[in-house]
Amino acid sequence: MTRPMDRAAAVPPTARPRLLYVDNLRTALTLLVVLHHAAIAYSNIPRWYYVETAADPSGTLLDVLLLLNQAFFMGTFFLVSGLFVPGSHDRKGTGRFLGERLLRLGVPLLVWLLLLRPLVTFGAYAEARDAAARQGAELPYWQYYLHSFTPGPMWFVEVLLVFSALYVLWRHLAAGKEGHASGTAPAPTSSPAPTSSPAPASSPAPGRAPGAVAIVGFTLGLALVTYLWRIVMPMGDPLPVLDLPTPAYLPQYAALFAVGLVAARRGWLEGLSRRTGRTGSAAAAVAAVGIVLLAVGSAGGTAFLGHGTWQSLAMAACESTLAVGIGLGLLVLFRERLGHQGRRLRFLSTHAYAVYLVHPVVLVALGHALSGVQAPAVAKFALLAVLAVPLCWALAFAVRALPGARKVL
């Protein structure tokens, strides 16, 4: 945490207000994470710690929601995270920057692996243990834990740690070649946590944001790289060893994180025009329709998942357009309409990172509690979401009240 004297030194007297709209966007993305995992529980995609596979057609609506959300929300998260990395490294230097990254990202990752993951997998373990017992075998928890290991939602923190280390390596390799070019805008600064409220920071002077040709070129390049990557890493396949749940989207994550780094240096955020935001939103809407048509048109097939098919190329193009377009639209929308924080928004923002950490516990506990409720999949999702969202922030508040927790969360 930056001390008051450090903050005063880091922010010149003429500094612009901190980037509250980016902070609010990050809170909205955290909310999407909670809703995304709540939807998985009742969808036809059984990749969560508590699932009730949909027994009615409304589960397909949740599948579509998940497909569209997955196409952009974590990529946007990486974009937002990248915005604050250059300034943080500038202020702290390599040693302190990496140390705080390990504290703010590594400690929550360990808490998840050692404490929270056993809690959310208890029900699945009990079923696996009973199944083994019926076959005359024993299944100790440690064995189940290792065989079923995944980083869960904290894969984001894991990958962000890797991206941060790669950024530091790049800075050292680039040292002496470029340095700080004269006339470049100062990067916004923030705490290193992916969803915590940023420290007061100056907004960089508006720079000349990329034009239509550059944005389209970037989108096409991202689509092509994604298509090629999915020849060997199709959608739905986990990454060996690390077991990341969505490795098919890694090109998007890396590309948008890099865009965040560059945007921070060049002041692109303030340079984005309203027209760019509207055009991006319109393109994202068209791309969303394309994604739905590709998924529905497959009629249960898997051609759009990868393996070099034309459907995979079309899906990569639609997803890349959706991710870039909606990212532009959201940045402009939040800058123009949500650039302030009252008491409620400040509370939500302050506790968003803790929500990211603890929300699986809330969702799984409520899932078990609602298991006896008979209702369509969409209705159960809505009920779970209405109950879970406030409980997630309440639990996050309680967790951050623990001694030392605010230094990490």
N, C-alpha and C positions, 0 to 999 in steps of 0.2 A: 504494500500500500504506500502510495506516495505521501510523504510528510508535507504539512502545510508550507514549510520553507522551500521544499523541492518544487512544489506546485507553483509557488510564486516565481521561482527562478525559471521554471520551464515555460511559463506563459508571459509574454511581454505585455506591457500596459495596453498596447493597442490590439491585443488579441481579440478575435471574434468569439462569440459564445460557443460553448462546446456543442458537439454534433448530437443534439438531443433527438433529432429525427432518425439518425442511424441507431441510436440506443433504443428508440421505440420500435424500429423495424426489427431489431434483434429480439425484442420481447415478443413481437408478433410471430416470429419464426419459431420461438420456443413453444408458443401456444400451438402452432402447427405440428410440432413434434409430438406433443401430448395427444392431439386429436388423431394424428396419423397412427400412433400405436393403439389408441382406443379403437380405431376402425379395423385394424388387423384382427383384433380379438373376435370379430363377428363376420369377417370376410371369408372368401374362399382361398385365402393365402395364409396358411397356418404357420406363420413365422413369428410367433410371440410366445411369451411365457404362460399365458392363459388364453386358450382359444375355444370357441364354440363355433365350429364350422357352420356356415349359413345353411339353413334348411329350407329357405324360401328364396324367390327370385331377387328380393331386395339386396341380398348379399352381393349381387353383381354390381349394384350401384356403389357399394363400398370398394369393390375391386377397381372400378373406374376412378374413384376418388383417390385411391392409393397410387394408381399408375400415374395420374396427372400430378399429384403432389410430389411423388418421388422424382419426377422429371426436373424439378427446379428447387425445392425448398432447402435441401442440404447444400446444393451448389451455391445458392444465395447466402447461406450461412458461411461458407468458406470465403465468399466474396467480402462479406462484412468483416470477417475475422482478419482477412488480409489488409484491410484498410488501416488497422491500428498497429501493425507489426513494425513498419519502418520507423515511425515516431518513437515507439517504445524502445527499439534498439538504439536509436540515436541518443536518447536521453540516458539510457542505463549502461550502454556498452555491452559487449558480448557476454562477459561473465555474469553480470547481474541479470541481464535479459534471460539467459538460459536458466539461471537459478530460479528466477521467478516463474518461468514457464514450467519448470519441473514441479515447483510448489503448487501453482494454480491449476495445472493440468494433471501432473503425475499423481499427486495425493488423492484427488477425487477418483482417478482411475483405480488406485489401490483400494480405496474405500468401497468402490463398486465391486471389485473382484473378490475382496476378502469378506465383506459384510453384507452388502445389498444383494449381490447375485445369489448367494445361498438362500436368502429370504424369498426371492421371486421364483426360484426353481424348486422350492420345497414340495409343491403339489405335484410337479412333473416327476420329481425323484420318488415320491411315495408310490406313484403309479408304476414306475419302472422297477422299484424294489419289490412291489407285490407281484408283478409279472415274473420277475426272476425267481421269487419264492415259489410260485406255482410250478416252476420247472425244476425245483429242487436246488436252486443256486442262491448265493448271497450276493448282494450288490451294496458294498459300503459306499458312503457318500463321496469319499475322495475319488473313488474310481468313476462314479457317475459324473462328478465335477469335471474330471479331466477329459472323459470321453465326449461330454456334451459342451466342451468349452467354446465360448465365443465372447468377445468383448461387449456384446450387447449394444445398447445405445451409446456407450462410451467409446465405440470405435471412432467417433468423430474426434474426441479428445486425443486418442491414440494417433490418428492421422495428422491432426493439427500439430502435435509434437514433432512428427517427422517433417512436416512442411516447414516448421519454424527452424529446425536444425538445418535443413537444406538452404533456407534463406540466409542463415548465418554463414554457412559455407560459401554461398554465392557472394556475400558481402566481402568476405576475406579474399576470395579469388579476384574480385573486381577492384579491391583496394589498390590505389596507386594508378589505376587505369582511367577511372572516371572521377572518383571522389564525389564531392558535392558540387555539382555543376552550378555555376552562378546563374541566378535567376530562376532556379527551380523552386517550386512552392514547398513550404514546410509541411511535413506529413502530420496528420492528426495523431494525437497520442491517446493511449488508453491503457487500462490494466490488461495483463496478458490473458485473462480468462476469456473464453469464447463467448460467454453470455453475461458477464458482469458489467455493471455500469462503468463507463469510462471515466477516468479522472478528468477534471476540467482541462480542456484542450482548445487550442486555436484551430479554427477552420481555415484550411489553406486558401490562399487567394484564388478566385475563380480562374481556372485555366481553360484552354480551348479543348473541349471534349471531342472525342473521336467523331468523325462525320459518318454519314450513311455508308459510304464505300468501305471504310474501315470496320464498321460494325458488321456489315454483311460479310465481309471477307473473314473476319474472326469467326462468325457463326458457321460459315461453310467449312472453314478449317477445322473447327471443333467437331462438326458433324462427321467429317472424313476420318479424323483420328479416332473418334468414338466407334465408327463403323469398323475400322481396321482392328481396333482393340477387341471388339466383341467377336471377332473371328476366333480368337483364342480364349476370350473370357466373356461368354454369353450372359445375358441377363438371367439372374436366378442362381448362378453358380457362385459358391463362396470362394474367396481367395485362399489358396493353400497356405497352411501354417498360421497366418494371421486370422483367418476365418472372418474377414470383413463381410458384412451382410450384403453390401451393394457394390462390389468391385467393378461391375460393368460401367459405373458412373465415374470412375477415378479420373479419366481425362477431363471431365467437366469440373470436378472438384479442384484439380490442380490448375486448370486454366483460369477458373474464376478467382481462385486464391491469388494467382499471379496478377490478374487484372486489378484486384484490390490493392496489391502492392504498388503497381504503377499509378493507379488512380490517386492514391494517397500522395504520391510525389508531385503529380502534375495538376492537382486541383480539379480533377474531372467532375467530382460530385457537384460542386457549385456551378460548373460550366454546362451541365446537362440542361437542355431547354425543355420547356413543357411539350413542345412538339415532338421531341425525341421520346419523351415518356409516353405520350399518347400513341405514337407510331409503334413503339415497343409493345404496348399493351394490346393493340390491335393485332399485331403479328403473333403475339402469344395466344390470343383467342383463336386465330385460325389454326395455329399449330396444335392447340388442344383438341380441336375437332379432328384434325388429322390423326392424332394419337388414338382417339376413341375409335375412329373408323378402322384403323389398322388392327387394333386389338379385337374389336367386335367382328371384323371381317375375317379374322383368322379362324373363327368358329372352333375355338379350343386348340388350335394349332400353335406351333412354337416358332414359325418361320421368322417372326419379327424380333425374336430374342437375340439373334446373332448368326454365327456360322457363315457369314458372307452372302446372305440372301439379299434380294432387292428390297424385301420387306424390312430387313434390318437396316439397310441404308436409309429407307424412308423414315423409319422410326428414329434413327439417330438424327436425321435432319429436323424432324418435328420437335424432338426433345431439346435439341440445341437451340432452336428458334424460341421455344417456350421459355427455356432457362434464361437466355439473353434478353428476350423481350420483356418478360415479367420482372426481371431484375431491374431493367431500366425504368419500367413503369412504376415499380414499388419505390425506388429511390426518389424519383421525382414526386410521386404522390405524398410520400412521408415528408419530404423536404417542404413541400408547399402547404400541406394540411396538418401535419403532425410534428411540427418542429418545436413543440413546447411540452412541458411536464408539470402537471399539478401533483397533488399529494398521491392520488391513486396511481397515476402512471409511474411516478417515481418509485412507489412501493413495488409495483409489478416488475419494473426494470431492475431494481436492486436485488430482487430475489429470483430472477429468471435463471441464473446459472445453477442455483441450488435446486430449482424446479427440474431442470434438465437432469440432474443427478438422481433425484428421489422419485420422479414420476412413475417409473416402472413399479415401485412398491405400492403406490396408491392404486394404479390401474389393475394390478394383479389381485390385490386385496378386494377391491370393489368387484372385480370380475367373479371371484368366488362367492362374494356376498349376494350377487345378483343372479347366480347360476340357476336358481329356482324360478326366475321370472320367465314366463312364456310370452314371447313377443317377436315380431319380425326383426330381422337382423338390423335394419336401419333404426328401428325404434329402440332396440337395446343399445346400439351405439350412441344414440342421442341421450338416452338416460345416463349411460356411463360417463359421457362427456360432461353433462350438466353437473354431475356429482363430483367428477374427478378434478375438474379445473380449479375450483376454489379450494378443494382439499390439498391439491398439489402446492398451491401458494401458501396455504396454512402450514403444511408440514415444512416447507422450505423456510418459512419464518422461524419455526421452532428449531430447525437444524442450525440456522445461522445465529441463533441465540446461544448456542453452546460455546464454551470457552475456546477461543482461538479459531473458531470456524470462519469468522469474517476475514481472516487473513488469507484464507484459501478460497472461500466462496463469496 
